[in-house]
Amino acid sequence: MVRWRRPPWVAPTSHGAWLLVVAVALVAGGVLWGVRLVRDAGLLLACLAATSFAAASAGAVVHAVALARRRPRPVGPTHVEAGETARWSLTTDRPGASLPAWVLWRAPEGRWLRALVEGRSDLLLALPRRGSYQIRADGLTFTDPLGLWRVRVPLGEGATVVVLPRPVPVVLPSIDGAAPAGRLRADRGEELAGLRDYRRGDRLSSVHWRQSARLDRLVVVDAERRTRARRTVLLDTRAAAYDDGRADGRPGSAGRRERRSRAATGANAFETAVGLAAGVLREWESVGADLRLVVGRRILEADAGERGGITRLLEALALVATTPGPPDSGPFEGDAPDVVITAAIALADVGQGLVAPRSSGDLLLVGSAAEVRTREAPVSWRIRVVPVGAGLSGPRPGPGATRDGGR
């Protein structure tokens, strides 16, 4: 037995609604005035509307059964970058393909009707904000042959897409001895991280016998992995770091507007910080470094040349949100961060907490250069100031998007 989440529905089109109004008016007028010809004309129009309704209802049942059996799903990318235009498609073999039909698409930014042409409907969409969303094909819409009734057959199928943050370009010091990530991936092929295919001249002592048996080919431990550079970036996720919390003495609506403005500025500052973290990861990936990302209490790692690259780290950035309280001290027990990203208003806490485990590194501050000059900062760290909103809208900025904050 076929079950539907929602039953199909049939409603009159604008032409069908007017036809029903005229039919009712003619029948009522003919009966009231005793004009049989007018009444019969109204009944004829009503029969036409009823016949079209029966055809539309039959088409709804046939389409619903066919779609329930095939269960077409939207197909498209599962990961896109914020602001990037992507295409999702729905393909189905429906009965009555000679009649025009449309697919109702529903996404976080709204909903759209897209024509079903030769059994396929496409949606082109650019999602501006990072996060996880559902792109849904909500229903199939078509009309009866006379165009008097509109039929909607629910689909209710969707695809999950993760919108990755848009990287904010940043120039970092070069990493000595790093190999290009593309060459590392080419060397590894389909192997696991830290392993590669056996090559002539490799020592038998380096063969990983367990993985070789599982993969049905000889693989060896990648000695190059031990000499590759590992870089760690820490993203400050404390909500207080992006909200200065200044007391607002202005009463009434003016004070509320100022608080809303500060909240919006703090949210934009955090989004800029997330984009900076993505830019740092992209920069390090391009030179073949092993990567570590620290976000709040989470630590994520990706080896250079690993299948999927830094997608897992970018997914974490796509879903990260601000958290209350200070960051956990646990992440610093291993590699101390090479790059710390926070807001300029949190600079007083940076020297005591975030950058303390390391003597030097890169400190990327979201804010203004004036705020940096008025607060204490670790002298040994290279400080760069990035304005709020840099790289998040408009054309992509060049390498000069970050500027020196005077250090």
C-alpha positions in Angstrom: 0.0 0.0 0.0 1.4 3.4 -1.0 1.4 6.1 1.7 1.9 9.8 1.2 3.1 12.3 3.8 0.4 14.7 2.6 -2.5 14.0 0.2 -2.5 15.8 -3.2 -4.9 18.7 -3.5 -6.8 20.3 -6.3 -7.7 24.0 -6.4 -9.2 26.1 -9.2 -7.0 28.4 -11.2 -8.0 32.0 -11.8 -9.8 31.0 -15.0 -11.5 28.1 -13.3 -12.6 30.4 -10.4 -14.2 32.9 -12.8 -15.8 30.0 -14.7 -17.4 28.8 -11.4 -18.6 32.3 -10.5 -20.2 32.8 -14.0 -21.8 29.3 -13.8 -23.3 30.0 -10.4 -24.5 33.5 -11.5 -26.2 32.1 -14.6 -27.9 29.3 -12.8 -29.1 31.6 -10.0 -30.2 34.3 -12.5 -32.0 31.8 -14.7 -33.9 30.3 -11.8 -34.8 33.7 -10.3 -36.0 35.2 -13.5 -37.4 32.0 -14.9 -35.2 32.1 -18.0 -34.5 28.5 -18.9 -31.9 29.2 -21.5 -29.7 31.2 -19.0 -30.1 28.5 -16.4 -29.0 25.8 -18.9 -26.0 27.8 -20.0 -24.9 27.9 -16.3 -25.4 24.2 -15.9 -23.4 23.6 -19.1 -20.5 25.6 -17.6 -20.8 23.8 -14.3 -20.6 20.4 -16.1 -17.5 21.6 -17.9 -15.9 22.6 -14.6 -16.9 19.2 -13.0 -15.4 17.3 -16.0 -12.2 19.2 -15.7 -12.2 18.6 -11.9 -12.6 14.9 -12.5 -9.7 14.9 -15.0 -7.5 16.8 -12.6 -8.3 14.5 -9.7 -7.6 11.4 -11.7 -4.3 13.0 -12.8 -3.4 13.7 -9.2 -3.9 10.1 -8.2 -1.9 8.8 -11.1 1.0 11.2 -10.5 1.0 10.5 -6.8 1.2 6.8 -7.2 4.0 7.1 -9.8 6.0 9.6 -7.7 5.6 7.5 -4.6 7.0 4.5 -6.3 10.0 6.3 -7.8 10.6 8.7 -4.9 12.7 11.2 -6.9 15.2 13.1 -4.8 17.1 16.3 -5.5 20.6 15.8 -6.6 23.4 18.3 -6.2 26.5 19.3 -4.3 26.6 18.5 -0.5 29.2 21.2 0.2 29.2 24.7 -1.2 31.0 27.9 -0.2 28.9 30.8 1.0 28.0 33.0 -1.9 28.8 30.3 -4.5 26.1 29.6 -7.0 25.3 25.9 -7.2 22.7 23.7 -9.1 20.3 21.1 -7.7 18.3 18.9 -10.0 15.2 16.7 -9.7 14.6 14.1 -12.4 11.4 12.1 -12.7 9.5 10.2 -15.4 5.9 11.4 -14.8 2.7 10.4 -16.7 1.2 13.0 -19.0 4.6 14.5 -19.9 2.9 16.5 -22.7 1.3 18.8 -20.2 3.4 21.6 -18.6 4.4 21.0 -15.0 6.5 22.8 -12.3 8.4 21.8 -9.2 8.1 23.9 -6.1 11.5 24.3 -4.6 11.9 25.4 -1.0 15.2 26.7 0.5 16.3 28.9 3.5 16.2 31.9 1.2 12.6 31.4 0.0 10.7 29.2 -2.5 10.5 29.1 -6.3 8.5 27.4 -9.0 10.8 25.9 -11.7 9.6 24.3 -14.9 9.9 20.5 -15.4 11.4 20.2 -18.8 11.9 16.7 -20.3 11.5 15.2 -16.8 14.0 17.5 -15.1 13.8 20.6 -13.0 16.9 22.7 -12.0 17.4 25.2 -9.1 20.3 27.6 -9.3 20.9 29.2 -5.9 23.6 31.0 -4.0 23.3 30.6 -0.2 24.9 33.6 1.5 25.4 32.3 5.0 27.3 29.3 6.4 25.5 26.5 8.1 23.6 23.3 7.3 20.5 23.6 5.3 17.8 21.6 3.5 17.1 22.1 -0.2 13.7 20.6 -0.7 11.6 19.7 -3.7 8.3 20.4 -2.0 5.8 19.5 -4.6 4.9 18.9 -8.3 2.4 21.3 -9.7 0.4 20.9 -13.0 -3.0 21.8 -14.4 -5.8 19.9 -16.2 -5.9 20.0 -20.0 -8.3 23.0 -20.0 -6.3 24.9 -17.4 -9.2 25.3 -15.0 -7.8 23.3 -12.0 -4.4 23.3 -10.5 -3.0 20.1 -8.9 -0.3 19.9 -6.3 1.3 16.5 -5.6 3.6 16.6 -2.5 7.1 15.4 -2.9 8.7 16.3 0.4 12.1 15.1 -0.6 15.2 17.1 0.3 19.0 17.2 0.2 21.2 18.4 3.0 23.9 20.9 2.0 26.6 22.3 4.3 27.5 25.9 3.4 31.2 26.3 4.1 32.5 29.7 5.3 33.9 32.0 2.6 37.7 32.2 3.2 39.2 35.6 4.0 42.6 35.6 2.2 45.5 36.1 4.6 49.3 36.0 3.9 51.3 33.9 6.4 55.0 33.2 6.7 56.2 30.4 4.4 56.6 26.9 5.8 60.0 25.4 5.2 60.1 21.9 3.7 56.4 21.7 2.9 55.3 19.8 -0.2 52.4 20.9 -2.4 49.2 19.2 -1.3 48.3 18.2 -4.8 51.5 16.1 -5.2 50.8 14.5 -1.8 47.4 13.4 -2.9 48.7 12.1 -6.2 51.3 10.1 -4.4 48.8 8.5 -2.0 46.0 7.8 -4.4 43.3 6.0 -2.4 45.4 5.1 0.6 44.7 6.0 4.2 46.3 9.0 5.8 49.9 8.2 6.6 50.1 5.3 4.1 51.1 5.1 0.4 51.4 2.4 -2.3 54.5 0.2 -2.3 57.2 1.4 -4.7 60.3 -0.3 -6.0 63.1 0.2 -3.5 60.9 0.5 -0.4 62.1 -1.6 2.5 59.9 -4.5 3.5 60.1 -3.4 7.1 58.0 -0.3 6.2 55.2 -2.4 4.8 51.9 -2.1 6.8 50.8 -5.7 6.6 47.4 -5.3 8.2 46.3 -2.6 5.8 47.9 -4.3 2.9 45.8 -7.4 3.6 42.6 -5.3 3.9 43.3 -3.3 0.7 44.6 -6.4 -1.2 47.8 -4.5 -2.3 51.1 -3.6 -0.6 51.1 -0.2 1.3 53.9 1.2 3.3 54.1 3.8 6.1 54.6 7.2 4.5 58.0 8.4 5.9 57.4 11.8 4.4 54.6 12.4 6.9 57.0 12.4 9.8 58.9 15.3 8.4 56.0 17.5 7.3 55.2 20.6 9.1 52.1 20.7 11.4 50.3 24.0 11.9 47.6 24.8 14.5 45.1 27.6 14.3 42.9 28.5 17.2 39.6 30.3 16.7 38.3 32.2 19.8 34.7 31.2 20.2 33.9 33.1 23.4 30.9 35.3 23.0 32.4 37.9 25.3 35.4 38.3 23.0 33.1 39.7 20.3 30.9 41.9 22.5 32.6 44.6 24.5 29.6 44.6 27.0 29.8 48.4 27.6 27.1 49.7 29.8 24.4 51.4 27.9 23.1 54.4 29.8 20.8 55.6 27.1 17.1 55.0 28.0 14.2 53.8 25.9 14.4 53.0 22.2 17.7 54.7 21.7 19.4 52.3 24.1 17.7 49.3 22.5 18.9 50.4 19.1 22.4 50.8 20.4 22.4 47.3 22.0 21.0 45.8 18.7 23.7 47.6 16.8 26.5 46.2 19.1 25.0 42.7 18.8 25.0 42.9 15.0 28.6 44.2 15.0 29.7 41.3 17.3 28.0 38.8 15.1 29.7 40.2 12.0 33.0 40.2 13.8 32.6 36.5 14.6 31.7 35.7 11.0 34.8 37.6 9.9 36.9 35.5 12.4 35.4 32.3 11.0 36.3 33.4 7.4 39.8 34.1 8.6 40.2 30.6 10.0 39.0 29.2 6.7 41.5 31.4 4.9 44.4 30.2 7.1 43.5 26.6 6.5 43.3 27.1 2.8 46.7 28.8 2.8 48.3 26.0 4.8 46.7 23.3 2.7 48.1 24.8 -0.5 51.7 24.3 0.8 51.1 20.8 2.1 51.1 21.3 5.9 49.4 19.0 8.3 46.6 21.0 10.0 45.0 21.2 13.4 42.0 23.4 14.1 41.0 24.3 17.7 37.4 25.6 18.1 36.3 25.9 21.7 36.8 22.5 23.3 37.1 20.7 20.0 40.4 19.7 18.2 40.2 18.5 14.6 43.1 17.4 12.5 43.8 16.8 8.8 46.9 15.4 7.2 48.2 16.9 4.0 47.2 15.0 0.9 44.4 13.2 2.8 41.3 12.3 0.8 38.8 15.1 1.2 41.5 17.5 2.3 40.3 20.0 4.9 36.6 19.5 4.3 36.0 18.1 7.8 37.7 21.1 9.3 35.7 23.5 7.1 32.5 21.7 8.1 33.3 22.4 11.8 33.7 26.1 10.9 30.4 26.0 9.0 28.6 24.9 12.1 30.6 26.7 14.9 28.9 29.2 17.2 30.0 31.4 20.0 30.1 29.9 23.5 30.0 31.4 26.9 33.0 31.3 29.3 36.7 31.0 28.7 38.3 28.5 26.3 39.4 25.1 27.6 43.1 24.9 28.4 43.3 21.3 27.3 44.1 21.9 23.6 47.4 23.5 24.5 48.9 20.4 26.0 50.0 19.3 22.5 51.1 21.8 19.8 50.6 25.4 20.8 48.7 27.4 18.3 50.6 29.0 15.5 47.8 31.4 14.6 45.2 32.8 17.1 42.1 34.5 15.7 40.0 36.7 18.0 38.5 40.2 18.2 40.4 43.4 19.0 38.2 44.0 22.1 39.5 40.8 23.7 43.1 41.8 23.4 43.5 42.3 27.1 42.8 38.6 27.7 44.9 37.4 24.8 48.3 37.8 26.4 47.3 35.9 29.5 45.3 33.1 28.0 45.1 32.3 24.3 48.7 32.9 23.2 50.5 32.1 26.5 51.6 28.5 25.6 53.7 29.8 22.7 56.4 32.5 22.6 55.5 33.8 19.1 53.1 33.4 16.3 50.5 35.3 14.2 47.7 37.1 16.0 44.8 38.0 13.7 42.5 40.5 15.3 39.0 41.4 13.9 38.3 45.1 14.6 40.0 48.4 14.1 43.6 49.5 14.4 42.6 52.2 16.9 41.4 49.5 19.3 44.7 47.6 19.0 46.8 50.7 19.8 44.8 51.4 23.0 45.2 47.9 24.5 48.1 45.7 25.5 49.3 43.0 23.2 52.0 40.4 23.2 55.1 42.1 21.8 56.6 38.9 20.3 53.5 38.0 18.3 53.0 39.3 14.7 49.7 41.3 14.9 47.5 41.8 11.9 44.2 43.7 12.0 41.3 42.7 9.8 38.2 45.0 9.5 34.8 43.6 10.4 33.1 42.2 7.3 36.3 41.9 5.2 35.9 39.3 2.4 32.3 38.4 3.4 30.5 40.3 0.6 31.3 41.7 -2.8 34.3 40.7 -4.9 37.0 38.6 -3.3 39.7 40.7 -1.7 43.3 40.3 -2.6 46.2 39.3 -0.4 46.3 42.9 1.0 43.0 42.4 2.8 44.8 42.1 6.1 46.9 45.0 7.2 49.6 45.5 9.8 48.3 46.8 13.1 51.5 48.7 13.9 53.5 45.7 15.1 
